[in-house]
């Protein structure tokens, strides 16, 4: 039986205090978090742009370097999951709820509500809308996940270290990686994981509530969202009790089946030629303009800088805060892959799938708007997808399937989250006790509910940006430690 570590008690105490504070003084919590995220975005926006681009370049380096042949495991280890299941589990954990939430909403917002550079409602803003959407959901996002996953998988499966963030820093910190310093690092990782997962679950609850209100006029607000969180909490706790190879594995395949079904429907009945032309053209402009987008901070234009803070910096912070969870999960299911195989799969396969998703759903939203069929841009963010479905045959059926898909993504993310948090707080155990997972499941749901209660979507965004900052520093240390370990391994082989 795995025992909980001191990290569990410290992290749970900090998060419990935040939850209580949110209940007692929700307005003060919202004001405080807003002031903190505003300072971070305006003062350290350049830092986020530089490090995220750096993470992506490091991943590409592993693809072309001799290190790419090294296995995430012993030389004779083989992958535990076949490729299709592996991709499904990576994709479900990494982007599930986010893709459904923003699939139609982000492109239409960039086009009609708040364009990145040009004037809203113009042809230029249409092209910008999809290009910047690709940017936010492409290789930069997956590069963040890949870095954390690579470090955890290498040290866990090749060096036998515990599956903890602190365990990846032993070449750098030596004995301090197992003492109070290592404990502090793991507390930061656990706290970032809870806030990252809880915020994403909050987005899912908001969209499920928005969809139910759009379809059945059930009303909106925190009450509906709280009921959704409670119901889904019960469901994901039942899933968590079955273990990784049952609940998460099967639900991941269900997610992919539903996502493919919804995607196929829109591909067949939507403006397919328009969307695929969009995909092809945007893929080219995305590749061409990737360097300029990666370092765009607009120091002389206040409006453009505000857009970057609200979108690019927010997304980079989201991926960083989400990365301890996604990275841990991807590492757990990637034993036996080479570094090159791992990076190519994690960086490019889900990116291309995401690009197709946004081209089909975002393209449909833009097509409806430009042809005067429906004013999708006037809908609430969480209702945009349902507004698109409403203009096509079987729209009600597709909307219901979308709500089911969001709920299964919700369950998968929360289920995976309880496993990862359990692992991180039981000294890296791959079989954390059910009671520990239950406690973390309740904490995830409570944190999501409190963030929504104290400020809705804005509170979720604030929390993500704040949580990402300390963990981003740890990620830099993880890269240095991994490269040092790989150099040591290569030196031993040569000698």
ABEGO torsion letter per residue (X at the ends): XBBBBAAAAAAAAAAAAAAAAAAABAAAAAAAAAAAAAAAAAAAAAAAAAAAAAAAAAAAAAAABAAAABBBEBAABBBABBAAAAAAAAAAAAABAAAAAAAAAAAAAAAAABBAABBBGBAAAAAAAAAAAAAAABAAAAAAAAAAAAAAAAAAAAAGBBBBAAAAAAAAAEAAAABAAAAAAAAAAAAAAAAAAAAAAAAAAAAAAAAAAAAAGAEBEAAAAAAAAAAAAAAAAAAAAAEAABAAAAAAAAAAAAAAAAAAAAAAABBAAAAAAAAAAAAAAAAAAAAAAAABAGAABAAAAAAAAAAAAAAAAAAAAAAAAAAAAAAAAABGBBAAAAAAAAAAAAAAAAAAAAAAAAAAAAAAAAAGABBAAABBAAAAAAAAAAABBGAAAAAAAAAAAAAAAAAAAAAAAAAAAAAAAAGGBABBBAAAAAAAAAAAAAAAAAAAAAAEAAAAAAAAAAAAAAAAAAAAAAAAAAAAAAAAAAAAAAX
